[in-house]
Amino acid sequence: MIKKSLIPLALGGFGIGMTEFVMMGILPDIATGLHISIPQAGYLITAYALGVVVGAPTLVSLFANRPPRTVLVWFMLMFTIFNAMSAFAPNFHVMMVSRFLAGLPHGAFFGVGAVVASRLADEGKVAAAMATMFAGLTLANVIGVPIGTWIGHVVNWRLVFLIVAAIGLATMLSLHKLVPHVEAKKSAGLMKDLRIFRSGGLWLALAITSIGTGGFFAWFSYITPLLTDVTLFKPATIPMVMTVVGIGMTVGVLLGGRLADRYDPLPAILILLSLMTVLLLCNGLMATLQPAMLLLAFATGANALALGPPIQMLLIEHSRDAEMLGSSLGQSGFNIGNATGAFLGGIPLTLGYSYAAPQWVAAALALSGVVLALLMLAQQRAPARIPA
């Protein structure tokens, strides 16, 4: 049974997931509406991702001394205003600015929300509580994105952003009514909060997040041409396959929460990244087999989102003096992985290789995450040096 106090976090995650991923579905409609090319419209996705990377640590640091519930309400207010701004953007340049601004509260919301979820969780169920918040994001891929894509095609793409803004407004109201007051952990100030970056463990955790999850994004970025050109699925069946991926993500994030509650975060991450490496290799080896690719679509989506809860716990573990700042870095890391995975996965395509080729890049990135996790585990288990 989901605690009522966690529902607003899941609702906020749903809105954030919808505004981020629906762009892929309505990109041609936006390009037509703004009289730009599809590659130009693709820059709007980049602008949003950049907003996430910049906004996560910046906003959390600025609001570090405020009560977390109040901070979440302010973040959702920003989210609502800037998505409404996207709905009414008269041209490409205003749309670029609005997408960047809409991305700013994305990572900050998840960072502060993860800390709030950990405070509201029952004993021994911290990761499961965090998973409830991330389940909203994954449900957006199952429900929100397909519906938003249909509305964008059939009605008007601007209406999609108004719906997202309405979800942001509903999240604000539910945060105020359902989330109890949580005392802020007093910050020593921005400069002192930034001292967490002196921790080698935090940098390793960020590297694991950015590089390891880059494997998933190298796969996800080119999944549609892989399925149509190599697996030979009909284009009309791709939304169904994407729904399978979304269902896998939803199941995975809940299982990841349970796994992270049962094991320490780092061993859980090591297990999941090792499994991701195997799954991505299978995607390349079995790319011509339709039944296998359907199963792999579910399993790969589930495995990737299962990483969310243990990664959040690992980041909080290595940033106790500024836990909201540290937690917010998870979304920055994921979006760096998004950009890195898509870029590196595209290199073999520019060299003339088939759409199965990005799978080998994806597996290499996931394996690199495994190596980094093993390095971090070895450092943790190494006996501390006793000074002479």
N, C-alpha and C positions, 0 to 999 in steps of 0.2 A: 504494500500500500504506500503510495507516494505521499509524503508529508505536504500539507497545504502550503506551508511556508516556502517550499521549493518550487511550487508551480510557477510563480512569477519569473524565476530564473530560467525555467524551461521555455516559458512563453517568449522571453527576451531572446533566448537562443534560437527559437523558431524564426522570429523576425529577422535576426542577423543572418541566419543561414539562407533565408529566402532572398534577401536583398543581394547577398554575395553570389549565389549560384544561379539565380534566375537570369542573370545577365547573359550567361552562355546560351540560354534558350531564346531570348528576345533580341539578341544582338543584331540580326538582319532588320528587324522592325525598327530598332532605334536608329540604325544607319539610314534607313529610308526616311524616317521622320525628321532627322536632323540634316539630311542631304549630304551625308558623308559616306566614305567607303567602309566596308566591313573591317579591313585592317585598322582604319582610323578608330572605328568604334571599339576595337579591341584594346585601344589605349585606355578606355574607361575602366576596364578590368584591372589594368596595371595601376591606374590612379587610386582605385579603391584599396588594392593590396598595399600600396605605399602609405596610404592613410593609416592602415592597420599597424604597420611596422613603426611609424612615427608616433601614432597616438597612444599605443599601449603603455610604454614607459613614461611618456610625457604627462598624460592626463592623470595617471595613477600617482605620480610624484607630486603633482600640483594639489591633489585632493587627499593626500595621505593622512592628514590630521582630522578629516571630516568623518562623521559616522558613515559606515559602509552603505547602509540603506539609503541615506540621503545622496551619497555619491552615485549609486546605481540609478536613482531617479533622475539626477542631472544628466547622466550619460544617455539615458533613454529619451530625455528631452532633446538633446543634441541629435540623436538618431532620428527622431520624429521630424524635426525641423529640416534637416539636411536631405532626408528622403523625399519630403514634400517639395523641397527645392528642386530635386531631380525631376519630379513629376511636371514641374512648370518651366524647366530650363528651356529658354528660347533658341539656344544655339549650342554648338559643340563645346565652345570654351567655357560657358557657364556650367554645362553638364560635367565637364572635366573637374571643375572646382567643386561642384556639389558631390561628386563621387569620392573625391579625395576627403572632403569633410565628413561624408557619411561613414567613411572607413575609420575615422579617428576613434570613436567610442567602441568599436568592435572588440579589439583585444582588451581594452581597459575594462569593459563590462565583464568579460569572461574572467579576467584576472581578479577583480574585486568579488565577482560572483562566486568564484571558487573558494575564496577565503570565507565568505558568508556561509556557503554551503557546508564548509568544514566546521564552522561554529554551530550550525543548526543541526548537524548530523547526530544520530544516536551513536553511542560508544561502539567502536569497531566497524562503523559503516560510513566513514568519511569519504572514501573513494566512491562508494555507491551514491552518496549524496551529490558529489561532483558529476557523476555520470548522468544523474537525472537532468542537470542543467544542459549537458552536452547532448542528451537525447533530443532536446528541442531542436538543436541544429540539424541532427540527422533526420528527424521527422520532416523537416523542411524539404529535404531532398525527396521524400516519399510523397508528400502531400502538397506543400506550398509551391515548389518549383514547377511540377507538372501543371497545376492549376494556373499559376502565374504565366507560364509559357502559353497556355491555351488562351488566356485573356489577352495577352500581348499580341497574339496572332489574329484573333477573331474580333476583339473589341478595340483596345488601344493600349499601347505599351505604357503610356503615362498613368493609366489607372492602376497598373501593377505597383508603382511606387507610392501611390496614394493608399493602397491597401497595406503596404508595408508600414507606412507612417501611422495608419490606424492601429496596427499591431503594436507599434512602439507606444502609442498613447494608452492602449489597454494594459501594456506592461507597466507603465508608470503608475496607473491607478491600482493595479494588483500588488505592486511592490509596497505601496503606501498602506494597503489594507491587510495584506497577508504576511508580510515579513516583519518580524519583531525588531525592535531597536537592538542594534549590536554596537557595543562600544568600540570606538576606534582604538587601535594600538598606536599609542602616541609615537609620532615620527620625530626623530632628532633633527629633521631638516633635510632639504633636498640633497645638499652636498654630502651629508653623512649617510643618507639612504643610498647614494651612488657608490658608497664604499663596498656594497655587496659585489660590485664588479671586480673587486680585488681577489675574489674567491676563484681559484682555479677550478673548483668543483662546479660552480655555476656556469663558467664558460664551457666546460665539458658537457654539462647538461644541455646547454643551448646548441652546441655543435651536434650532439646526438639528435636533438629535435630537428634542426635545420637540414642536416645531411640525411639522416635516417628516413624521415618522412618525405624527403625529396624523391625517394624511390616510388612512393605511392603516387606522387603528383606527376612523375615522368610517365607512369602508367595511365593515370586518369586523364591527363591532358590530350592523349592521342587514342583514347579508347574507341571513339566513334569511327574514325577511319580504319582502325585495327579490325573492328567487328564487321564493317561493310566490305573492305577491300581484301582482307585476308581470311576471316572466318566466313565471309559471304552471307552474313545476315542481310535481309532486306532493310532498307532505310526505315520503313514504316515500323519495324520491330524494335528499333533502337530505344524509343521511350520506355518500352517494356523492360529491356535489359537494364536501363538506367534506374528504373524502379527497383529492380532486383538488387542493384548496388546499394540504393538507398535503404532498403530493408536490411541488408547486411550491415550497413553502418549503424542502424538503430540497435540491432541485436548486439553488435560488437561493442558499442560504447557501454551498454549495461553489463556485459560480461567482463569488460575491462575494469569496470568499477569493482566487481566482485574479486577479480584476480588481484587488483592492487590492495584490497583490504586483507587478502589472505597472505600475500607475499610483500616483501619490501619493494619499493618502487623500481629500483635498478634491476633486480633479477626479473621482475615482471616485464620490464622494457626489453631486456635481453632476450627473453623467450619470444616476445611478440615480433621483434625485429628479425630474429632468426627465422621464424615462421614466414614473415613477409618476404624474405629473400627467396625461400623455397617457392612460395606462391607466385612471385614475379617470374621466376625461372620457368615454372609450369605454364604461365601465360604465354611465354615465348615458344616453348616446346609444343604446346597443344593448341596453338593459335588457329589451326585449320579445323578443329573439332568443335562443332556447335554445342553439343550437350556439355562437354568439358568446360567450355568458355562461360556457359551460364552458371555452372557451379562455382567456377573461379571468380566470376563477377560478384557473387554473394560473399564468398570467402575472403576475397581481397578487400572488399569494402568493410566487412566486419573486422578483419585484422587491423586495418589502418586506424579505424576510430576507437578500437580497444586501447590504442596507445594513449589516448587523451587523458584519462584519469591518472594513470601512473606518472605520466610526464608532468602533469600539474603538481602532483605530490612531491616529485623529485625537485622541481624548481622551488617550491615552498620550503622544502627541507634545507636547501642551500641558500636561502635568503631570509632567515628567521628575523633579522634586524629590520627588514623591509619586505614583509611577506607579500603584500599586495603588489608591490613593484615586481618582485620576483615571479609571482604567479602570472602577471600580465605578459611576461616575456614569452610564455608558451605560444600565444597567438602570433607574436612577432616571428618566432621561430618557424611556426607552421607556414606562414606566408613567405618567409625567405625560402623554405623548402618548396613552396608552390612555384615561385619564380625560377629557382635553381633547377628543379626537376623538369619543368617545361622547357627551359632553355637547353639543358644538356640532352634531354630526350629528343629534341628536335635536330641536333647535330647530325646523327646518322641519316636522317631524312634528307637533309640538304646535300648529303654525299651520294644520294641515289639509292640508299637501301630501303627495304620494305618497311611497312608499318609495324612489323614484328620486332624490328631492330631496337626501338626505344625500351623494350622489355629487358634487354641485356644491360642497358644503361641503368634502368630502374633497379634491377637486382644488384648491380655494383654499388649503387648509392645505399641501398638497404644494408648490404654487407659491410659497407664502411661504417654505418651506424652500429652494427654488431661489434666491430673492432673497437670503436670508441667506447662502447658500453663495457666491453671486457677490460679495456685500459682503466676506466673509472672504477670498476669492481676490484681490479688488482690494487689500485691505489688505496681503496678503502680497507682492504684486507691486509695491506702491508703493515708490519709492526711499527709503531711509532718510534722514532729515533730518540734515544735518551741522551740529552746533552752531557758532555763530559764535565 
